[in-house]
Amino acid sequence: MGPIPIPRETHHLPAPQVPLRGGARSISHTSLPGNPLAPAAARRFARAALADWTSLGSLATCTFCHGDESCSPGRHSTDLLADDAVLIVDELVTNAVVHAGTTVEVLCRLEAPTEAAPGEAEEPAALVLEVSDHHPARAVRGDPDDPDDPDAAGDMDGDVRERMPSGIPEYGRGLQLVAALAERWGITYRSGLKTVWARLPLEGRDTAPGRPAEPALRRGLRAAEILAPATRRPVRDAPEWAGRGALSFLAEASELLAGQLDEELVAALSTQLLVPRLAEWCAVWLDGEHGQSGAPPRLARVWHADESRIEPLRAALEKEPPRLPDPPRGEPVPVPWPDGGPEDRAGGGAALACRLMANGRALGTLLLGRPGRSTVPDEVAALVEDFARRVALAIGAARRYTRQVTISRVLQRGLLPSQVARIPGVASSLVYEPSDDGLAGGDFYDVFPCPPGDRWCFMLGDVQGSGPEAAVVTGLARPWLRLLAREGYRVGAVLDRLNRLLLDDATEAAESASLMAAAGVVSVPGAGPGGGHQSGPGGGSEGGQARFLSLLYGELMPLPGEGGGIRCTLASAGHPLPLLLRPDGTVRAAAEPQLLLGVVDKVAYESSTFDLEPGDTLLCVTDGVTERRSGRRMLDDGDGLARALAECVGMTAQGVAERIRRAVHEFAETPPGDDLALLVLQAE
């Protein structure tokens, strides 16, 4: 992930110290890069602007509490205004990023009430939001400033959001949200600039306790219908959330939960998102994988607004988990308030449990408590149900990722040796770092002895691709190499035979696929009824899976006499060439380049033989080292790897390996995206 976008220029004009009147204005403006992180930055910017104006007195009147001195000035009215502003800014900035892709300008402006002309109504104080992009891509079919013109509202660039689960685009939903929340809105086109603006009045945005809902509330609930799935229960008397804050809460929650790949972290975030916004305390139970019979749910997380009550609450919940009806459903169910014993000072209240359901499977239970009430309001229960669906989806995604990583690690352990052999007279060091994508990588290695006991073989290979396809080839290549080496074949002959084995295996796979296609089981492009093998790049038929790899393979034998040293014979087949470092700092390639294995059948591989004198160092790497990228540059451009190795004179084998590993990581700011494997052999 790239860095969080920082506003390049932000201007805050001085705000008046009294509620807006007489033409006083407050303006905040920022410019954001047109990338997927811009909406989150825009939301933070809008909230910060309103918070600044509140602290400076621009929004100093709170009509929600009606004279309650305990209420901080502007708390509720500003919160509701901020919820509306954040929703609008989020939608419009997202549209601009998705459909324009340019820098996005965001402006928040407070406008004072204006005196009305004779016979006209006074213009009330309002918050004006403007979101501009620099790519007006469509011709104007109607009046762009007329919100009643369906062509203007429905065909403007930027009002299309693909948010439906089915993937079918739904048009105009972003602007429907603006229309639902704003008193007035429109689209203004200038040369090279398109601006969508919305005007939100400062007054009448909240409702006193016990009074009927104002039109602003109905607009908020209409926004919920536009952006969120309809709940199965009607929304009745709306309290403080009033639909609008709920939408903002769900948007933030979805963003936080979507990127988590650990179910424990999902459970922790879920409880802290609900407390204290919707509940005083919350707990999450997680069921066993695949509904394991006999395995009770595990209390994964407990959170309380008062941290001193977390442990007593945990003890009370562990004694008696909530009992929900069977079969499990995702609807919230009232449950008894837990009895926490003498240390429970909550005083009772309403508790609500909701099964976490994803794809028809129960994954756990969400439980929350709200003190001082006998029941949970319907609109809060509906919000909890919607929130629980998001939590369940995040847990399901985390579990799928964990299963994939676990399978990959088990497979990786089976494909790689548990340990490498210790070679007499040679100090060795191995570094292997698989990529962080959770898939079994294509890099493999091995060091093993061969009879009659005075010969040791080593290999470093890289299979095309990654995942199961690469794992299949790795699972074939390493055992074959060991078998051929122990049968007494020398280096060149080992590569010749491995090349033939790979081609034969690819041919069999292609023929099997062709026969299945002929039988109507599968469709293989280019495969006829007889199958057959077509030699050429890729090592298989047009319909077969290409199975080729790069390989560095060699053998070591101690030199006779008392001077020490090792005789090394090796060959490189399409692999980064090994580098030999002498004690005087000179570096040279220790092999000649040859063709990849598994590409063509008529090729004879040749080996190179040289002596490793005491102090000589041989560095063998995969392309995760040489092709490490930083922008358009690679680490080995201009013999970069050789220069890095030349700086390792006098180091031990382990020191050389660590220096090269660090050079790979420091070459770019982002972590390596490919498997990393390197083997250092140093004659003692």
C-alpha positions as semicolon CSV with decimal commas, in nm:
position;residue;x (nm);y (nm);z (nm)
1;M;0,000;0,000;0,000
2;G;0,126;0,346;-0,083
3;P;0,152;0,632;0,162
4;I;-0,163;0,797;0,288
5;P;-0,229;1,102;0,072
6;I;-0,135;1,423;0,246
7;P;-0,318;1,737;0,136
8;R;-0,071;1,935;-0,073
9;E;-0,216;2,271;0,019
10;T;-0,467;2,350;0,288
11;H;-0,596;2,700;0,354
12;H;-0,797;2,798;0,662
13;L;-0,946;3,144;0,646
14;P;-1,007;3,301;0,988
15;A;-1,343;3,204;1,129
16;P;-1,562;3,456;1,309
17;Q;-1,584;3,423;1,686
18;V;-1,965;3,438;1,689
19;P;-2,230;3,235;1,500
20;L;-2,230;3,325;1,132
21;R;-2,392;3,652;1,045
22;G;-2,347;3,955;0,825
23;G;-2,154;3,790;0,542
24;A;-1,876;3,637;0,753
25;R;-1,731;3,326;0,590
26;S;-1,501;3,035;0,677
27;I;-1,331;2,835;0,401
28;S;-1,111;2,524;0,408
29;H;-0,964;2,388;0,088
30;T;-0,739;2,092;0,009
31;S;-0,601;1,914;-0,297
32;L;-0,576;1,534;-0,295
33;P;-0,403;1,294;-0,534
34;G;-0,641;1,092;-0,751
35;N;-0,580;0,754;-0,592
36;P;-0,795;0,510;-0,387
37;L;-0,678;0,661;-0,058
38;A;-0,824;1,002;-0,139
39;P;-1,179;0,935;-0,005
40;A;-1,049;0,848;0,342
41;A;-0,830;1,159;0,344
42;A;-1,128;1,369;0,231
43;R;-1,343;1,236;0,516
44;R;-1,076;1,325;0,770
45;F;-1,038;1,669;0,614
46;A;-1,411;1,745;0,631
47;R;-1,437;1,642;0,996
48;A;-1,125;1,839;1,086
49;A;-1,258;2,154;0,917
50;L;-1,586;2,140;1,108
51;A;-1,403;2,066;1,432
52;D;-1,181;2,371;1,379
53;W;-1,478;2,597;1,312
54;T;-1,658;2,464;1,617
55;S;-1,358;2,535;1,840
56;L;-1,333;2,887;1,697
57;G;-1,702;2,963;1,759
58;S;-1,833;2,950;1,405
59;L;-2,070;2,670;1,503
60;A;-2,144;2,775;1,858
61;T;-2,518;2,708;1,880
62;C;-2,651;2,370;1,987
63;T;-3,023;2,336;1,925
64;F;-3,031;1,966;2,012
65;C;-3,006;2,005;2,388
66;H;-3,225;2,317;2,411
67;G;-3,042;2,504;2,684
68;D;-2,887;2,211;2,867
69;E;-2,578;2,370;3,020
70;S;-2,402;2,035;3,047
71;C;-2,389;2,010;2,668
72;S;-2,072;2,140;2,505
73;P;-2,148;2,410;2,245
74;G;-2,234;2,274;1,907
75;R;-2,171;1,912;1,998
76;H;-2,479;1,742;1,855
77;S;-2,556;1,976;1,570
78;T;-2,195;1,970;1,455
79;D;-2,183;1,591;1,478
80;L;-2,492;1,553;1,261
81;L;-2,366;1,812;1,014
82;A;-2,030;1,634;1,002
83;D;-2,199;1,300;0,934
84;D;-2,382;1,446;0,634
85;A;-2,070;1,626;0,511
86;V;-1,853;1,315;0,539
87;L;-2,102;1,102;0,346
88;I;-2,128;1,354;0,063
89;V;-1,755;1,418;0,042
90;D;-1,679;1,045;0,047
91;E;-1,921;0,972;-0,239
92;L;-1,812;1,259;-0,457
93;V;-1,438;1,213;-0,407
94;T;-1,472;0,839;-0,476
95;N;-1,659;0,916;-0,798
96;A;-1,393;1,166;-0,903
97;V;-1,112;0,918;-0,838
98;V;-1,285;0,626;-1,013
99;H;-1,412;0,811;-1,317
100;A;-1,172;1,102;-1,362
101;G;-0,851;0,982;-1,199
102;T;-0,714;1,335;-1,169
103;T;-0,620;1,548;-0,871
104;V;-0,931;1,616;-0,663
105;E;-1,004;1,955;-0,508
106;V;-1,220;1,958;-0,195
107;L;-1,362;2,281;-0,053
108;C;-1,572;2,332;0,261
109;R;-1,729;2,676;0,308
110;L;-1,953;2,821;0,577
111;E;-2,193;3,083;0,445
112;A;-2,367;3,332;0,671
113;P;-2,740;3,404;0,634
114;T;-2,815;3,664;0,367
115;E;-3,079;3,932;0,379
116;A;-3,368;3,858;0,151
117;A;-3,495;4,091;-0,121
118;P;-3,851;4,214;-0,080
119;G;-4,094;3,927;-0,129
120;E;-3,824;3,658;-0,103
121;A;-3,723;3,430;0,184
122;E;-3,400;3,484;0,375
123;E;-3,112;3,255;0,279
124;P;-3,018;3,064;0,598
125;A;-2,662;2,991;0,710
126;A;-2,526;2,680;0,542
127;L;-2,227;2,458;0,481
128;V;-2,130;2,438;0,114
129;L;-1,923;2,142;-0,010
130;E;-1,746;2,143;-0,346
131;V;-1,560;1,852;-0,504
132;S;-1,382;1,923;-0,832
133;D;-1,189;1,710;-1,079
134;H;-1,000;1,810;-1,391
135;H;-1,155;1,580;-1,647
136;P;-1,506;1,675;-1,766
137;A;-1,536;1,379;-2,003
138;R;-1,900;1,398;-2,116
139;A;-2,099;1,645;-2,310
140;V;-2,375;1,825;-2,119
141;R;-2,715;1,703;-2,235
142;G;-2,918;1,914;-1,998
143;D;-2,870;2,201;-1,762
144;P;-2,586;2,080;-1,533
145;D;-2,697;2,312;-1,254
146;D;-3,057;2,189;-1,259
147;P;-3,103;1,906;-1,006
148;D;-3,448;1,837;-1,146
149;D;-3,312;1,758;-1,493
150;P;-3,275;1,377;-1,504
151;D;-3,030;1,393;-1,791
152;A;-2,813;1,637;-1,603
153;A;-2,823;1,430;-1,286
154;G;-2,797;1,088;-1,442
155;D;-2,543;1,128;-1,721
156;M;-2,277;1,350;-1,570
157;D;-1,931;1,206;-1,546
158;G;-1,866;1,090;-1,193
159;D;-2,214;0,990;-1,080
160;V;-2,177;0,621;-1,161
161;R;-2,084;0,386;-0,877
162;E;-2,043;0,008;-0,919
163;R;-2,147;-0,099;-0,571
164;M;-2,399;-0,377;-0,633
165;P;-2,277;-0,721;-0,520
166;S;-2,376;-0,871;-0,853
167;G;-2,133;-0,644;-1,033
168;I;-2,409;-0,478;-1,237
169;P;-2,346;-0,104;-1,250
170;E;-2,610;0,115;-1,094
171;Y;-2,624;0,468;-1,225
172;G;-2,669;0,792;-1,036
173;R;-2,659;0,654;-0,683
174;G;-2,388;0,894;-0,567
175;L;-2,592;1,194;-0,677
176;Q;-2,908;1,046;-0,526
177;L;-2,725;1,054;-0,195
178;V;-2,638;1,419;-0,247
179;A;-2,999;1,495;-0,330
180;A;-3,116;1,307;-0,019
181;L;-2,895;1,501;0,221
182;A;-2,853;1,846;0,067
183;E;-3,097;2,136;0,061
184;R;-2,966;2,228;-0,284
185;W;-2,696;2,086;-0,512
186;G;-2,567;2,107;-0,865
187;I;-2,284;2,050;-1,113
188;T;-2,080;2,331;-1,257
189;Y;-1,857;2,292;-1,562
190;R;-1,567;2,524;-1,630
191;S;-1,282;2,494;-1,875
192;G;-1,091;2,183;-1,765
193;L;-1,279;2,160;-1,436
194;K;-1,597;1,991;-1,318
195;T;-1,738;2,076;-0,975
196;V;-2,019;1,901;-0,790
197;W;-2,146;2,116;-0,504
198;A;-2,398;2,067;-0,227
199;R;-2,550;2,311;0,023
200;L;-2,640;2,186;0,373
201;P;-2,831;2,430;0,600
202;L;-2,692;2,470;0,953
203;E;-3,031;2,488;1,122
204;G;-3,300;2,221;1,149
205;R;-3,053;1,931;1,127
206;D;-3,156;1,771;1,452
207;T;-3,463;1,679;1,651
208;A;-3,537;1,748;2,015
209;P;-3,620;1,448;2,229
210;G;-3,987;1,354;2,199
211;R;-4,047;1,561;1,885
212;P;-4,134;1,417;1,545
213;A;-3,852;1,366;1,297
214;E;-3,763;1,665;1,079
215;P;-3,729;1,644;0,700
216;A;-3,352;1,613;0,743
217;L;-3,405;1,284;0,923
218;R;-3,623;1,152;0,644
219;R;-3,352;1,251;0,398
220;G;-3,101;1,058;0,606
221;L;-3,318;0,748;0,606
222;R;-3,364;0,784;0,232
223;A;-2,984;0,790;0,203
224;A;-2,971;0,462;0,394
225;E;-3,208;0,307;0,141
226;I;-2,985;0,428;-0,140
227;L;-2,651;0,304;-0,009
228;A;-2,726;0,015;0,228
229;P;-2,929;-0,306;0,189
230;A;-3,285;-0,269;0,316
231;T;-3,335;-0,415;0,662
232;R;-3,622;-0,647;0,739
233;R;-3,758;-0,437;1,024
234;P;-3,909;-0,088;0,990
235;V;-3,723;0,210;1,130
236;R;-3,946;0,385;1,381
237;D;-3,872;0,666;1,627
238;A;-3,518;0,766;1,532
239;P;-3,283;0,867;1,815
240;E;-2,939;1,026;1,800
241;W;-2,807;0,825;1,506
242;A;-3,096;0,920;1,281
243;G;-2,974;0,711;0,988
244;R;-2,707;0,957;0,880
245;G;-2,445;0,886;1,144
246;A;-2,519;0,517;1,095
247;L;-2,417;0,536;0,730
248;S;-2,093;0,710;0,815
249;F;-2,025;0,451;1,085
250;L;-2,087;0,159;0,848
251;A;-1,866;0,315;0,581
252;E;-1,577;0,355;0,825
253;A;-1,632;0,008;0,970
254;S;-1,632;-0,157;0,627
255;E;-1,309;0,017;0,536
256;L;-1,137;-0,095;0,857
257;L;-1,259;-0,455;0,845
258;A;-1,213;-0,522;0,474
259;G;-0,834;-0,526;0,478
260;Q;-0,788;-0,751;0,785
261;L;-0,665;-1,104;0,721
262;D;-0,661;-1,226;1,082
263;E;-0,987;-1,328;1,248
264;E;-0,858;-1,230;1,594
265;L;-0,791;-0,877;1,472
266;V;-1,136;-0,864;1,308
267;A;-1,294;-0,960;1,643
268;A;-1,090;-0,695;1,827
269;L;-1,178;-0,421;1,579
270;S;-1,546;-0,516;1,586
271;T;-1,581;-0,469;1,960
272;Q;-1,392;-0,140;1,962
273;L;-1,601;-0,006;1,675
274;L;-1,924;-0,071;1,863
275;V;-1,806;0,055;2,204
276;P;-1,898;0,324;2,297
277;R;-2,081;0,427;1,978
278;L;-2,368;0,181;2,008
279;A;-2,305;-0,014;2,327
280;E;-2,135;0,006;2,663
281;W;-1,979;-0,338;2,620
282;C;-1,941;-0,596;2,347
283;A;-1,811;-0,951;2,304
284;V;-1,737;-1,178;2,009
285;W;-1,745;-1,561;2,012
286;L;-1,586;-1,750;1,723
287;D;-1,704;-2,095;1,618
288;G;-1,459;-2,367;1,517
289;E;-1,362;-2,411;1,153
290;H;-1,615;-2,604;0,939
291;G;-1,859;-2,628;1,230
292;Q;-1,643;-2,881;1,419
293;S;-1,872;-3,101;1,624
294;G;-1,821;-3,088;1,998
295;A;-1,600;-2,778;1,980
296;P;-1,763;-2,503;2,189
297;P;-1,750;-2,142;2,068
298;R;-1,441;-1,953;2,180
299;L;-1,475;-1,614;2,350
300;A;-1,231;-1,428;2,127
301;R;-1,273;-1,069;2,245
302;V;-1,444;-0,871;2,522
303;W;-1,449;-0,492;2,536
304;H;-1,604;-0,246;2,780
305;A;-1,618;0,133;2,782
306;D;-1,471;0,109;3,133
307;E;-1,155;-0,100;3,095
308;S;-1,161;-0,196;3,465
309;R;-1,479;-0,397;3,396
310;I;-1,341;-0,605;3,108
311;E;-1,214;-0,898;3,313
312;P;-1,525;-0,930;3,538
313;L;-1,739;-0,915;3,225
314;R;-1,526;-1,180;3,056
315;A;-1,562;-1,409;3,358
316;A;-1,941;-1,363;3,357
317;L;-1,970;-1,431;2,983
318;E;-1,746;-1,737;2,993
319;K;-1,973;-1,893;3,254
320;E;-2,282;-1,865;3,036
321;P;-2,249;-1,792;2,662
322;P;-2,566;-1,663;2,491
323;R;-2,810;-1,929;2,375
324;L;-2,957;-1,858;2,032
325;P;-3,230;-2,041;1,841
326;D;-3,143;-2,322;1,604
327;P;-3,101;-2,316;1,303
328;P;-2,879;-2,007;1,324
329;R;-3,000;-1,686;1,164
330;G;-2,836;-1,349;1,126
331;E;-3,113;-1,150;1,296
332;P;-3,046;-0,985;1,634
333;V;-3,207;-1,165;1,930
334;P;-3,265;-1,015;2,279
335;V;-3,082;-1,217;2,547
336;P;-3,065;-1,190;2,927
337;W;-2,826;-0,938;3,075
338;P;-2,518;-1,129;3,206
339;D;-2,486;-1,160;3,581
340;G;-2,137;-1,039;3,662
341;G;-2,165;-1,098;4,039
342;P;-2,076;-0,840;4,303
343;E;-1,816;-0,673;4,080
344;D;-2,072;-0,596;3,810
345;R;-2,169;-0,233;3,856
346;A;-2,347;-0,189;3,522
347;G;-2,689;-0,204;3,687
348;G;-2,851;-0,413;3,413
349;G;-2,986;-0,315;3,077
350;A;-3,068;-0,459;2,737
351;A;-2,842;-0,718;2,572
352;L;-2,859;-0,819;2,208
353;A;-2,696;-1,118;2,035
354;C;-2,651;-1,164;1,662
355;R;-2,513;-1,468;1,482
356;L;-2,227;-1,392;1,244
357;M;-2,338;-1,554;0,917
358;A;-2,149;-1,566;0,587
359;N;-2,252;-1,775;0,286
360;G;-2,514;-1,952;0,494
361;R;-2,261;-2,068;0,754
362;A;-2,242;-1,958;1,117
363;L;-1,897;-1,825;1,208
364;G;-1,960;-1,687;1,556
365;T;-2,176;-1,464;1,771
366;L;-2,174;-1,092;1,840
367;L;-2,312;-0,981;2,178
368;L;-2,355;-0,624;2,300
369;G;-2,512;-0,454;2,597
370;R;-2,674;-0,113;2,645
371;P;-2,733;-0,014;3,009
372;G;-3,036;0,161;3,151
373;R;-3,289;0,031;2,897
374;S;-3,511;-0,274;2,892
375;T;-3,503;-0,309;2,512
376;V;-3,278;-0,211;2,223
377;P;-3,444;0,033;1,978
378;D;-3,536;-0,121;1,645
379;E;-3,317;0,114;1,444
380;V;-3,015;0,023;1,657
381;A;-3,091;-0,349;1,619
382;A;-3,112;-0,302;1,241
383;L;-2,777;-0,124;1,242
384;V;-2,621;-0,404;1,450
385;E;-2,755;-0,660;1,203
386;D;-2,598;-0,473;0,913
387;F;-2,272;-0,434;1,104
388;A;-2,270;-0,806;1,193
389;R;-2,294;-0,898;0,824
390;R;-1,981;-0,695;0,756
391;V;-1,799;-0,857;1,048
392;A;-1,899;-1,206;0,932
393;L;-1,775;-1,139;0,578
394;A;-1,443;-1,013;0,715
395;I;-1,405;-1,321;0,937
396;G;-1,489;-1,550;0,646
397;A;-1,229;-1,379;0,425
398;A;-0,969;-1,400;0,703
399;R;-1,035;-1,771;0,749
400;R;-1,006;-1,842;0,377
401;Y;-0,676;-1,656;0,368
402;T;-0,548;-1,843;0,675
403;R;-0,641;-2,180;0,522
404;Q;-0,464;-2,088;0,199
405;V;-0,150;-1,978;0,384
406;T;-0,152;-2,290;0,602
407;I;-0,183;-2,521;0,301
408;S;0,091;-2,330;0,125
409;R;0,326;-2,354;0,423
410;V;0,264;-2,725;0,466
411;L;0,325;-2,775;0,095
412;Q;0,636;-2,559;0,111
413;R;0,779;-2,765;0,396
414;G;0,725;-3,080;0,192
415;L;0,893;-2,935;-0,116
416;L;1,206;-2,804;0,058
417;P;1,465;-2,995;0,263
418;S;1,432;-2,981;0,639
419;Q;1,807;-2,913;0,659
420;V;2,105;-2,879;0,427
421;A;2,418;-3,091;0,448
422;R;2,737;-2,965;0,612
423;I;3,021;-2,984;0,357
424;P;3,370;-3,050;0,500
425;G;3,607;-2,765;0,423
426;V;3,326;-2,534;0,312
427;A;3,141;-2,271;0,515
428;S;2,791;-2,223;0,381
429;S;2,496;-1,991;0,447
430;L;2,148;-2,010;0,300
431;V;1,880;-1,739;0,290
432;Y;1,529;-1,825;0,178
433;E;1,238;-1,579;0,206
434;P;0,914;-1,671;0,027
435;S;0,696;-1,388;-0,099
436;D;0,419;-1,269;0,131
437;D;0,131;-1,360;-0,103
438;G;0,065;-1,682;0,087
439;L;0,127;-1,905;-0,218
440;A;0,383;-2,181;-0,250
441;G;0,671;-2,019;-0,432
442;G;0,870;-2,138;-0,730
443;D;1,216;-2,109;-0,569
444;F;1,379;-2,424;-0,429
445;Y;1,720;-2,531;-0,302
446;D;1,910;-2,833;-0,171
447;V;2,256;-2,939;-0,053
448;F;2,316;-3,314;-0,010
449;P;2,595;-3,574;-0,008
450;C;2,640;-3,835;-0,282
451;P;2,815;-4,172;-0,262
452;P;3,088;-4,279;-0,228
453;G;3,107;-3,999;0,032
454;D;3,358;-3,754;-0,117
455;R;3,107;-3,564;-0,332
456;W;2,843;-3,310;-0,235
457;C;2,581;-3,162;-0,467
458;F;2,394;-2,835;-0,446
459;M;2,110;-2,678;-0,640
460;L;1,920;-2,351;-0,658
461;G;1,619;-2,340;-0,889
462;D;1,322;-2,126;-0,987
463;V;1,009;-2,273;-1,145
464;Q;0,800;-2,065;-1,382
465;G;0,510;-1,899;-1,195
466;S;0,396;-1,969;-0,841
467;G;0,121;-2,146;-0,652
468;P;0,007;-2,506;-0,721
469;E;0,147;-2,517;-1,077
470;A;0,495;-2,420;-0,957
471;A;0,466;-2,656;-0,660
472;V;0,398;-2,950;-0,894
473;V;0,720;-2,886;-1,088
474;T;0,922;-2,830;-0,770
475;G;0,785;-3,155;-0,629
476;L;0,915;-3,334;-0,940
477;A;1,245;-3,156;-0,999
478;R;1,415;-3,179;-0,659
479;P;1,368;-3,558;-0,607
480;W;1,467;-3,625;-0,968
481;L;1,786;-3,425;-0,922
482;R;1,876;-3,615;-0,606
483;L;1,808;-3,950;-0,775
484;L;2,013;-3,867;-1,086
485;A;2,303;-3,736;-0,879
486;R;2,312;-4,045;-0,658
487;E;2,299;-4,269;-0,965
488;G;2,638;-4,126;-1,056
489;Y;2,545;-3,892;-1,342
490;R;2,776;-3,593;-1,374
491;V;2,655;-3,231;-1,385
492;G;2,585;-3,193;-1,757
493;A;2,420;-3,534;-1,782
494;V;2,196;-3,459;-1,483
495;L;2,062;-3,146;-1,656
496;D;2,015;-3,331;-1,986
497;R;1,801;-3,598;-1,823
498;L;1,603;-3,355;-1,608
499;N;1,524;-3,156;-1,923
500;R;1,394;-3,474;-2,092
501;L;1,187;-3,570;-1,789
502;L;1,021;-3,227;-1,777
503;L;0,936;-3,245;-2,147
504;D;0,796;-3,598;-2,115
505;D;0,583;-3,494;-1,817
506;A;0,452;-3,189;-2,004
507;T;0,373;-3,410;-2,305
508;E;0,175;-3,652;-2,089
509;A;-0,020;-3,366;-1,935
510;A;-0,097;-3,225;-2,280
511;E;-0,208;-3,564;-2,410
512;S;-0,435;-3,620;-2,109
513;A;-0,593;-3,279;-2,161
514;S;-0,639;-3,350;-2,532
515;L;-0,808;-3,684;-2,466
516;M;-1,041;-3,520;-2,215
517;A;-1,123;-3,253;-2,472
518;A;-1,194;-3,517;-2,735
519;A;-1,429;-3,688;-2,492
520;G;-1,607;-3,359;-2,435
521;V;-1,497;-3,328;-2,073
522;V;-1,290;-3,013;-2,118
523;S;-1,207;-2,774;-2,399
524;V;-0,838;-2,736;-2,483
525;P;-0,755;-2,479;-2,753
526;G;-0,539;-2,624;-3,026
527;A;-0,554;-2,984;-2,902
528;G;-0,671;-3,243;-3,148
529;P;-0,814;-3,587;-3,072
530;G;-0,471;-3,744;-3,080
531;G;-0,302;-3,492;-2,855
532;G;0,068;-3,492;-2,934
533;H;0,361;-3,279;-2,835
534;Q;0,484;-2,975;-3,019
535;S;0,836;-2,886;-2,915
536;G;0,915;-2,520;-2,882
537;P;0,910;-2,238;-2,631
538;G;0,694;-2,339;-2,339
539;G;0,782;-2,705;-2,346
540;G;0,432;-2,839;-2,415
541;S;0,147;-2,843;-2,662
542;E;-0,066;-2,537;-2,714
543;G;-0,314;-2,669;-2,459
544;G;-0,057;-2,808;-2,213
545;Q;0,075;-2,639;-1,903
546;A;0,427;-2,507;-1,962
547;R;0,666;-2,675;-1,715
548;F;1,007;-2,516;-1,738
549;L;1,249;-2,389;-1,480
550;S;1,582;-2,219;-1,437
551;L;1,842;-2,414;-1,243
552;L;2,191;-2,376;-1,103
553;Y;2,330;-2,721;-1,025
554;G;2,679;-2,822;-0,913
555;E;2,896;-3,066;-0,724
556;L;3,187;-3,013;-0,485
557;M;3,483;-3,241;-0,420
558;P;3,771;-3,170;-0,175
559;L;4,108;-3,119;-0,345
560;P;4,376;-3,373;-0,256
561;G;4,666;-3,259;-0,044
562;E;4,699;-3,050;0,268
563;G;4,651;-2,706;0,108
564;G;4,275;-2,727;0,126
565;G;4,034;-2,602;-0,132
566;I;3,739;-2,747;-0,319
567;R;3,690;-2,844;-0,682
568;C;3,358;-2,710;-0,809
569;T;3,176;-2,826;-1,122
570;L;2,851;-2,650;-1,207
571;A;2,612;-2,553;-1,484
572;S;2,351;-2,281;-1,518
573;A;2,033;-2,344;-1,721
574;G;1,857;-2,011;-1,773
575;H;1,950;-1,909;-1,417
576;P;2,127;-1,596;-1,286
577;L;2,497;-1,677;-1,314
578;P;2,688;-1,756;-0,994
579;L;2,953;-1,504;-0,894
580;L;3,300;-1,591;-0,763
581;L;3,462;-1,346;-0,519
582;R;3,840;-1,370;-0,472
583;P;4,016;-1,243;-0,157
584;D;4,165;-0,954;-0,361
585;G;3,812;-0,818;-0,433
586;T;3,780;-0,932;-0,794
587;V;3,444;-1,075;-0,898
588;R;3,368;-1,284;-1,206
589;A;3,087;-1,503;-1,336
590;A;3,156;-1,870;-1,260
591;A;2,943;-2,027;-1,537
592;E;2,819;-1,974;-1,891
593;P;2,452;-1,898;-1,968
594;Q;2,246;-2,183;-2,118
595;L;1,884;-2,249;-2,211
596;L;1,605;-2,302;-1,957
597;L;1,510;-2,658;-1,872
598;G;1,188;-2,792;-2,022
599;V;1,191;-2,570;-2,332
600;V;1,339;-2,783;-2,614
601;D;1,444;-3,146;-2,618
602;K;1,755;-3,140;-2,835
603;V;2,004;-2,955;-2,620
604;A;2,327;-3,071;-2,453
605;Y;2,412;-2,894;-2,129
606;E;2,777;-2,825;-2,050
607;S;2,945;-2,766;-1,715
608;S;3,232;-2,549;-1,594
609;T;3,499;-2,665;-1,348
610;F;3,719;-2,445;-1,128
611;D;3,886;-2,457;-0,789
612;L;3,766;-2,270;-0,482
613;E;4,083;-2,174;-0,299
614;P;4,071;-2,095;0,074
615;G;3,901;-1,757;0,112
616;D;3,716;-1,777;-0,221
617;T;3,339;-1,716;-0,201
618;L;3,075;-1,843;-0,444
619;L;2,742;-1,656;-0,445
620;C;2,438;-1,827;-0,600
621;V;2,103;-1,642;-0,620
622;T;1,759;-1,662;-0,780
623;D;1,602;-1,385;-0,986
624;G;1,430;-1,254;-0,673
625;V;1,772;-1,098;-0,605
626;T;1,888;-0,989;-0,950
627;E;1,546;-0,862;-1,063
628;R;1,458;-0,676;-0,744
629;R;1,294;-0,357;-0,871
630;S;1,296;0,006;-0,768
631;G;1,089;0,193;-1,023
632;R;1,237;0,108;-1,362
633;R;1,572;-0,006;-1,222
634;M;1,671;-0,357;-1,119
635;L;1,932;-0,443;-0,860
636;D;2,161;-0,616;-1,113
637;D;2,150;-0,334;-1,368
638;G;2,509;-0,234;-1,450
639;D;2,646;-0,539;-1,260
640;G;2,492;-0,412;-0,938
641;L;2,506;-0,752;-0,769
642;A;2,876;-0,792;-0,852
643;R;2,950;-0,449;-0,702
644;A;2,762;-0,541;-0,385
645;L;2,956;-0,870;-0,360
646;A;3,290;-0,693;-0,409
647;E;3,222;-0,500;-0,088
648;C;3,207;-0,829;0,108
649;V;3,580;-0,905;0,102
650;G;3,693;-1,053;0,432
651;M;3,340;-1,142;0,549
652;T;3,229;-1,487;0,659
653;A;2,979;-1,683;0,450
654;Q;2,703;-1,580;0,690
655;G;2,814;-1,216;0,673
656;V;2,808;-1,221;0,292
657;A;2,459;-1,373;0,288
658;E;2,327;-1,113;0,531
659;R;2,489;-0,824;0,341
660;I;2,332;-0,933;0,010
661;R;1,994;-0,996;0,176
662;R;2,000;-0,648;0,326
663;A;2,099;-0,496;-0,008
664;V;1,794;-0,658;-0,168
665;H;1,557;-0,519;0,097
666;E;1,714;-0,171;0,095
667;F;1,710;-0,140;-0,284
668;A;1,345;-0,024;-0,278
669;E;1,106;0,117;-0,020
670;T;0,847;-0,158;-0,073
671;P;0,909;-0,518;0,044
672;P;1,030;-0,770;-0,217
673;G;0,743;-0,904;-0,424
674;D;0,916;-1,225;-0,534
675;D;1,071;-1,522;-0,356
676;L;1,425;-1,456;-0,238
677;A;1,683;-1,736;-0,224
678;L;2,062;-1,716;-0,208
679;L;2,335;-1,967;-0,122
680;V;2,688;-1,869;-0,020
681;L;2,971;-2,129;-0,034
682;Q;3,311;-2,026;0,103
683;A;3,623;-2,243;0,096
684;E;3,791;-2,261;0,437
